[in-house]
C-alpha cells in the first residue's frame, strides 16, 4: 500500500514538473532569501538568460530590474508574508542582450511543509505597452490639433454630457457645460436634439444656424445669444460602437446680426413705402369719396323723392276713392259717412307719418339706418288694413298663416312700405273677379344667420321669366304695361337691400306664369 502511494506521488510530481517546464508563461521559483532556485524554458526565452545563469542568483546579481522596481517587489513579498494579496506589478526589465521589455509580474507564496517558496510568473506586455504608448501619442497629437483649431470643438458622450473641449470652445461660449448638464435634457430645440441623436446613432450631421444662450445652463458663461453652424460626427471604439460625438461650431453671430440689421432696414424701407402708398391712396380715395358723396346724395334725394311721390299717390288715390263713395252713399246714412270720413282721416295721418319717415331717412345720412325689433304681424296687419281701405269696391280674399304675434325681424317702419307695395301690385295687376292673396310666414336657417321668409302668393296676371328681375329695377315709365312697371317694386327692393335681406319672384304654379305670382322676402330675424 505504501509502495503504491509513493508511486502515485512520484507520478504526480512528474506531471507537475512537465507542466512547469512546458508552460508558455515564464515561471521562476524563489526561496525565502530571494534566490532563484528554478525556472522554466519560457523564462530563458523571455529574458535571453540560460537557466544555469539564473539559478542560485538573486535579482541584484542579475541586472534585470531597476532599484525602484526591486523595492516594489520587496514590498509585495512582505505583504505575502503578512497574509495580504498584493497587486500585480508592471515594469521594464533588461534582457541579457540589453533589450528592454515590459513585463507583468505576478508573485504568489507557495506554502510547502519543508520551507516557504515564492512563485513569480512573468508575462511579456511589450506589445500592449507599445499600443498604449501609440494611443497616448495619438491622443496628444489629436489634443494638440483640437486645441490649436480655430473652430470651437467639443466632445460629448452619447447621452449628451460634456467630455472635453478646446480653448476656442471656451472662448466662444465663455465656459464649459456643467457636468450634470445633458444637451438632450436642456433647452436646446427638438431639431437640435434630433441632430445630436442622429450623430449618436452613427451619422455625420450638419446643422445650420443654431442659436443658443450658454448662460441658461452655466451662470458663468456669456449671457448672450450666439449663432453657430454645427458639424457633428461620431467617434467609434474598436468594436464599432459610438463612443463619443464631436461637435464643431462655426461662429456666425456677427454675420447673423448683420443679416438681421439688413432685414430690419429692408422692413423699415418697405413700411415707409407702404406708408407713402397709403397716403397717396388715402388722398386719391378722399377725392373719389368727395365725388361719390355727391353722387350718393343725389341718389338718396332721388330715392326719398320717389318714395314720397309713390306713397303720396297711393294715399291720394285712397282719399279720392273715399270721396267718390261718399258722394254715392246716402248723405243721411251717417254710419257710412262716418266710416268714409274715418278712412280719409287715417290716410291724412298716414300722409303725415310718411313725411316724418322721409325726414328720418334724410337724418340718417351720416349715422346710417337705425334698425329695431319689428313685429311682422303688427306691420302686416297695418298694410292689409290699408289695402282693404284703398280697394273697397274690389273683392279681396286675403289669408295669412301668422295668427300669433311671435315673429320679429330687424328693420323699421319702412317695412310697411314693402308690404303695402307688394299687396298693391297683387291687387292692381289682377284680372280675376276675386283677388286671392295668401301670406305664408316661416323661419329659414343658413350657415350663420336665421331669416324670416315671407311669401305673398296671388292669382294675378303673373310675371314673364324675362321680366322677373326687371320688375325690381327703377323705371320712370309709370304706364301699366305689365306687372312691375313704375316705382313700387324698385322701392321695395331698395328697402329690403337696406335691411340686409333678399327679394325675388316665382310663378305660383311652376312653369305657368299666367296662374299668378309668388313674391318671396328673406329678412334677418330679430328673435
C-alpha positions in Angstrom: 0.0 0.0 0.0 2.8 2.4 0.9 4.7 1.5 -2.2 1.5 2.3 -4.3 1.1 5.7 -2.6 4.8 6.5 -3.2 4.3 5.5 -6.9 1.3 7.8 -7.2 3.1 10.7 -5.6 6.0 10.2 -7.8 3.8 10.2 -10.9 2.0 13.4 -9.7 5.3 15.2 -9.2 6.4 14.2 -12.6 3.2 15.7 -14.2 3.7 19.0 -12.2 7.3 19.2 -13.4 6.2 18.7 -17.0 3.5 21.4 -16.7 6.1 23.7 -15.1 8.7 23.3 -17.7 6.4 23.2 -20.7 4.2 26.3 -19.6 4.1 29.1 -22.2 4.3 31.5 -19.3 7.7 32.5 -17.8 7.8 31.0 -14.2 10.5 31.4 -11.6 10.7 29.9 -8.1 12.5 31.9 -5.4 13.5 30.8 -1.9 12.8 32.9 1.2 16.2 34.7 0.7 15.3 35.9 -2.8 17.5 33.4 -4.7 16.2 31.8 -7.9 16.1 28.0 -7.3 14.3 27.0 -10.5 12.8 28.4 -13.8 11.3 27.0 -16.9 12.1 27.2 -20.6 9.8 30.1 -21.3 11.9 32.2 -18.8 15.1 31.5 -20.8 13.3 32.6 -24.0 11.8 35.7 -22.4 15.0 37.0 -20.7 17.6 35.5 -23.0 19.4 34.1 -20.0 20.2 30.4 -19.7 18.8 28.6 -16.7 22.3 28.0 -15.4 22.9 31.7 -15.4 19.9 32.3 -13.2 19.9 29.5 -10.6 21.1 30.5 -7.1 21.2 34.1 -8.2 19.1 36.9 -6.7 17.7 39.9 -8.6 20.5 42.2 -7.5 23.1 39.9 -9.0 21.2 39.7 -12.3 20.8 43.2 -13.8 17.1 42.8 -14.7 15.2 45.4 -12.7 15.8 49.0 -11.5 16.2 49.7 -7.8 12.7 51.2 -7.6 11.2 48.1 -9.1 13.2 45.9 -6.8 11.8 47.8 -3.8 8.3 47.3 -5.2 8.9 43.6 -5.4 10.3 43.5 -1.9 7.1 45.2 -0.6 5.0 42.6 -2.4 6.9 39.8 -0.7 6.4 41.5 2.7 2.7 41.7 2.0 2.6 38.0 1.1 4.4 37.0 4.3 1.8 39.1 6.2 -1.0 37.2 4.5 -2.1 40.0 2.1 -2.9 39.6 -1.5 -0.7 42.1 -3.4 -1.4 43.8 -6.8 0.4 42.8 -9.9 3.4 44.8 -11.0 4.1 46.2 -14.4 7.7 47.3 -15.1 10.6 47.2 -17.6 13.3 44.6 -17.4 16.7 44.3 -19.3 17.3 41.2 -21.2 20.8 39.7 -21.4 21.3 41.4 -24.7 20.4 44.8 -23.2 17.0 45.0 -24.8 14.3 46.4 -22.6 10.9 44.8 -22.5 7.7 45.4 -20.5 6.6 42.6 -18.2 3.7 41.9 -15.9 4.9 40.3 -12.6 2.6 38.2 -10.5 4.0 36.9 -7.2 2.4 34.3 -5.1 3.5 32.3 -2.0 3.8 28.5 -2.1 3.1 27.1 1.3 5.3 23.9 1.5 5.8 21.9 4.6 9.6 22.0 4.4 10.2 25.7 3.6 8.2 28.6 2.1 8.9 29.4 -1.6 7.7 32.2 -3.9 6.4 31.7 -7.4 6.9 34.5 -9.9 5.0 34.5 -13.2 6.2 36.9 -15.9 4.2 37.9 -18.9 5.5 40.0 -21.8 3.3 43.0 -22.2 5.6 45.0 -24.5 3.2 44.9 -27.4 0.3 46.2 -25.3 2.5 48.9 -23.8 3.6 49.8 -27.3 -0.1 50.2 -28.4 -0.9 52.2 -25.3 2.0 54.5 -26.0 0.9 54.9 -29.6 -2.6 55.7 -28.4 -1.2 58.2 -25.9 0.8 59.8 -28.6 -2.2 59.9 -30.9 -4.3 61.4 -28.2 -1.7 64.0 -27.6 -1.4 64.9 -31.3 -5.2 64.9 -31.5 -5.5 67.1 -28.5 -2.9 69.5 -29.9 -4.7 69.7 -33.2 -8.0 70.3 -31.4 -6.6 72.9 -29.1 -4.9 74.8 -32.0 -8.0 74.6 -34.2 -9.7 78.0 -34.8 -13.1 76.3 -34.7 -14.7 75.6 -31.3 -14.7 71.8 -30.8 -16.5 69.9 -28.1 -16.6 66.2 -27.3 -19.8 64.8 -25.7 -20.7 61.2 -24.7 -23.8 59.6 -26.4 -26.0 60.8 -23.6 -25.2 64.4 -24.3 -22.9 65.1 -21.4 -19.7 67.1 -21.8 -16.4 65.2 -22.1 -13.8 67.8 -23.2 -13.4 70.9 -25.4 -10.7 73.1 -26.9 -9.7 76.7 -26.0 -11.7 78.1 -28.9 -14.9 76.5 -27.5 -14.3 78.1 -24.1 -13.6 81.5 -25.7 -16.8 81.2 -27.8 -19.2 80.2 -25.0 -17.4 81.6 -22.0 -17.0 78.3 -20.3 -18.0 74.6 -20.5 -21.3 73.0 -19.6 -21.7 71.8 -16.0 -21.1 68.0 -15.5 -24.8 67.4 -14.8 -26.0 69.1 -18.0 -27.1 67.0 -20.9 -27.8 68.5 -24.3 -30.7 66.1 -24.6 -32.4 67.4 -21.5 -31.7 71.2 -21.6 -33.4 74.0 -23.6 -31.9 73.1 -27.0 -34.6 72.8 -29.7 -36.1 69.5 -30.6 -34.5 69.6 -34.1 -31.1 70.3 -32.5 -31.6 67.3 -30.1 -32.6 65.1 -33.1 -29.4 66.1 -35.0 -27.3 65.0 -31.9 -29.2 61.7 -31.7 -28.6 61.1 -35.4 -24.8 61.6 -34.7 -25.0 59.3 -31.7 -26.6 56.7 -34.0 -23.5 56.9 -36.3 -24.4 59.6 -38.8 -22.5 62.6 -39.8 -24.8 65.7 -39.4 -24.5 69.3 -40.5 -26.9 71.7 -38.6 -27.1 75.3 -39.8 -28.0 78.5 -37.9 -28.4 77.3 -34.4 -28.9 80.0 -31.7 -28.2 79.3 -28.1 -27.5 81.3 -24.9 -25.0 79.4 -22.8 -25.8 81.5 -19.7 -29.0 79.5 -19.3 -27.1 76.3 -18.4 -23.9 77.9 -17.0 -24.2 81.1 -14.9 -20.5 81.9 -15.5 -20.8 81.7 -19.3 -21.6 84.6 -21.7 -25.1 85.9 -21.3 -26.0 86.5 -25.0 -27.4 84.7 -28.0 -24.7 83.0 -30.0 -25.4 81.9 -33.6 -23.4 78.9 -35.0 -23.3 76.4 -37.8 -22.6 72.9 -36.4 -21.0 69.8 -37.8 -21.5 66.6 -35.7 -19.7 63.3 -36.3 -19.3 60.1 -34.2 -16.1 58.5 -32.8 -16.2 54.7 -32.7 -14.4 52.3 -30.4 -12.6 49.1 -31.5 -15.9 47.2 -31.6 -17.6 49.8 -33.9 -19.8 51.3 -31.3 -20.2 55.1 -30.9 -18.0 56.1 -28.0 -18.2 59.9 -28.3 -19.7 62.7 -30.5 -17.5 65.5 -31.8 -19.3 68.8 -32.4 -17.5 71.6 -34.4 -19.0 75.1 -34.0 -18.6 77.9 -36.6 -19.4 81.2 -35.0 -21.7 83.1 -37.4 -23.1 85.6 -34.8 -21.7 88.7 -36.5 -22.9 87.6 -39.9 -26.4 86.8 -38.5 -26.6 90.1 -36.7 -25.7 91.9 -39.9 -28.3 90.0 -41.8 -30.9 90.9 -39.1 -30.0 94.6 -39.3 -30.2 94.5 -43.1 -33.5 92.7 -42.9 -34.8 95.3 -40.4 -33.6 98.1 -42.7 -35.4 96.5 -45.6 -38.5 96.1 -43.5 -38.4 99.7 -42.4 -38.0 100.7 -46.1 -41.0 98.6 -47.0 -43.0 100.1 -44.2 -42.1 103.6 -45.3 -43.0 102.7 -48.9 -46.3 101.2 -47.7 -47.0 104.4 -45.7 -46.3 106.6 -48.7 -48.5 104.4 -50.9 -51.2 104.5 -48.2 -51.1 108.3 -48.1 -51.3 108.5 -51.8 -54.3 106.1 -51.9 -55.9 108.0 -49.0 -55.6 111.2 -50.9 -57.0 109.6 -54.1 -59.8 108.0 -52.2 -60.6 111.3 -50.5 -61.1 112.8 -53.9 -63.1 109.8 -55.0 -65.2 109.9 -51.8 -66.0 113.5 -52.4 -67.3 112.7 -55.8 -69.1 109.6 -54.5 -70.6 111.6 -51.7 -72.2 113.9 -54.2 -73.4 111.0 -56.3 -74.9 109.2 -53.2 -76.5 112.4 -52.0 -78.2 112.8 -55.4 -79.3 109.1 -55.3 -80.7 109.5 -51.8 -82.6 112.6 -52.8 -84.0 110.7 -55.8 -84.9 107.8 -53.6 -86.7 110.0 -51.0 -88.5 111.8 -53.8 -89.6 108.5 -55.4 -90.7 107.1 -52.0 -92.6 110.2 -51.1 -94.2 110.6 -54.6 -95.2 107.0 -54.8 -96.7 106.7 -51.3 -98.5 110.1 -51.6 -100.0 108.9 -54.9 -101.4 105.8 -53.1 -102.8 107.9 -50.2 -104.4 110.4 -52.6 -105.9 107.5 -54.6 -107.5 106.1 -51.4 -108.8 109.5 -50.4 -110.2 110.0 -53.9 -111.9 106.7 -53.8 -113.4 107.5 -50.4 -114.7 110.9 -51.7 -116.4 109.1 -54.6 -118.0 106.6 -52.3 -119.2 109.5 -50.1 -121.0 111.1 -53.0 -122.6 107.8 -54.0 -123.8 106.8 -50.5 -126.9 108.4 -49.0 -126.0 111.5 -47.2 -128.3 110.6 -44.4 -126.5 107.3 -43.8 -124.4 108.7 -41.0 -122.7 105.3 -40.3 -121.4 105.0 -43.9 -120.4 108.7 -44.0 -118.6 108.4 -40.7 -116.8 105.3 -41.9 -115.7 107.1 -45.1 -114.6 110.1 -43.0 -112.5 107.9 -40.8 -110.8 106.4 -43.8 -109.9 109.8 -45.1 -108.6 110.8 -41.6 -106.5 107.6 -41.5 -105.0 108.5 -44.9 -104.2 112.0 -43.7 -102.5 110.6 -40.6 -100.6 108.2 -42.9 -99.5 111.1 -45.1 -98.1 112.9 -42.0 -96.3 109.7 -41.0 -94.9 109.4 -44.5 -93.4 112.9 -44.2 -91.9 112.0 -40.8 -90.4 108.9 -42.3 -88.8 110.8 -45.2 -87.4 113.3 -42.6 -86.0 110.4 -40.6 -84.4 109.0 -43.8 -82.7 112.3 -44.5 -81.3 112.5 -40.9 -79.5 109.1 -41.1 -77.2 110.3 -43.9 -74.2 110.3 -41.6 -75.2 107.8 -38.9 -76.7 105.1 -41.1 -80.0 103.3 -40.8 -81.4 102.6 -37.4 -82.7 99.0 -37.0 -85.3 97.9 -34.5 -87.1 94.7 -33.5 -90.1 94.9 -35.7 -93.2 92.7 -35.3 -94.1 91.1 -38.7 -97.8 90.6 -37.7 -98.3 94.1 -36.5 -96.9 95.8 -39.7 -98.6 93.2 -41.9 -102.0 93.9 -40.3 -101.4 97.6 -40.8 -100.6 97.1 -44.5 -103.7 94.8 -45.0 -106.0 97.4 -43.5 -104.6 100.0 -45.9 -105.3 97.7 -48.9 -108.8 97.0 -47.8 -109.4 100.7 -47.4 -107.8 101.5 -50.7 -109.8 99.0 -52.8 -113.3 99.0 -51.1 -115.1 98.1 -54.4 -112.8 95.1 -55.1 -113.5 91.6 -53.8 -110.3 90.7 -51.9 -109.9 87.3 -50.2 -106.7 87.6 -48.1 -105.4 84.8 -45.8 -102.3 84.5 -43.5 -100.8 81.7 -41.5 -99.5 84.2 -39.0 -102.0 84.1 -36.2 -99.8 85.0 -33.2 -97.5 88.0 -32.7 -94.3 85.9 -32.3 -92.2 86.7 -35.4 -89.8 89.6 -35.3 -87.3 90.9 -37.9 -84.5 93.5 -37.9 -85.9 96.6 -39.7 -88.0 99.8 -39.1 -91.3 101.3 -40.3 -90.2 101.2 -43.9 -91.2 97.5 -43.8 -94.8 98.8 -44.1 -94.0 100.3 -47.5 -92.6 96.9 -48.5 -95.8 95.0 -47.5 -98.1 97.7 -48.9 -96.4 97.8 -52.3 -96.4 94.1 -52.8 -100.1 93.9 -51.8 -100.9 96.9 -54.1 -99.2 95.1 -57.1 -101.2 91.9 -56.3 -104.5 93.8 -56.4 -103.7 96.2 -59.3 -102.3 93.7 -61.7 -105.1 91.1 -61.2 -108.0 90.5 -63.7 -109.7 87.9 -61.5 -113.2 88.6 -60.2 -112.0 87.8 -56.7 -108.4 88.8 -55.8 -106.9 86.0 -53.8 -103.8 86.7 -51.7 -102.1 84.1 -49.4 -99.4 85.2 -47.0 -97.1 82.5 -45.6 -94.5 83.2 -42.9 -91.8 80.8 -41.8 -88.2 80.6 -40.5 -85.1 79.6 -42.5 -81.7 79.0 -41.1 -78.5 79.5 -43.1 -74.9 78.7 -42.0 -74.6 81.8 -39.8 -78.0 83.5 -39.7 -81.7 83.0 -39.2 -84.0 84.6 -41.7 -87.8 85.2 -41.7 -89.3 84.0 -45.0 -92.5 85.8 -46.1 -94.3 84.7 -49.2 -97.1 86.7 -50.9 -99.0 84.3 -53.3 -101.6 85.9 -55.6 -103.8 84.9 -58.6 -102.9 87.9 -60.7 -101.7 88.2 -64.3 -98.2 86.9 -63.3 -94.7 87.9 -64.4 -92.9 86.6 -67.5 -89.5 85.0 -66.9 -87.8 87.7 -68.9 -89.1 90.4 -66.5 -88.7 88.6 -63.2 -85.5 90.7 -62.5 -86.5 93.8 -64.4 -89.6 94.5 -62.2 -87.3 95.3 -59.2 -85.3 97.9 -61.3 -86.3 101.6 -61.4 -88.4 102.6 -64.4 -89.6 106.2 -64.8 -92.3 105.0 -67.2 -95.4 104.8 -64.9 -97.6 103.2 -67.6 -99.1 99.9 -66.6 -97.9 97.8 -69.4 -97.4 94.9 -67.1 -96.8 93.9 -63.6 -93.8 95.7 -62.0 -94.0 98.9 -64.0 -93.4 102.1 -62.1 -91.6 102.7 -58.8 -93.3 100.4 -56.3 -91.2 97.3 -56.5 -88.0 99.1 -57.1 -88.5 100.9 -53.8 -89.3 97.5 -52.2 -86.1 96.0 -53.5 -84.1 99.1 -52.2 -85.6 98.8 -48.7 -85.1 95.1 -48.4 -81.5 95.6 -49.5 -81.0 98.2 -46.7 -82.4 95.6 -44.3 -79.7 93.1 -45.4 -82.3 90.8 -47.0 -83.4 89.5 -50.4 -86.5 89.6 -52.6 -87.4 87.6 -55.7 -90.5 86.5 -57.6 -91.5 83.0 -58.7 -94.5 81.5 -60.5 -97.4 80.4 -58.3 -97.7 77.3 -60.5 -94.2 76.3 -61.5 -93.8 76.8 -65.3 -97.0 78.7 -65.9 -96.6 82.4 -65.0 -100.3 83.2 -66.1 -101.6 81.4 -62.9 -100.2 84.2 -60.6 -97.1 85.2 -58.8 -95.3 84.3 -55.6 -93.2 87.2 -54.1 -90.7 85.9 -51.6 -88.9 88.0 -48.9 -85.9 86.9 -46.8 -85.4 89.3 -43.9 -82.9 88.8 -41.0 -84.8 87.6 -37.9 -84.6 89.5 -34.6 -85.8 86.8 -32.2 
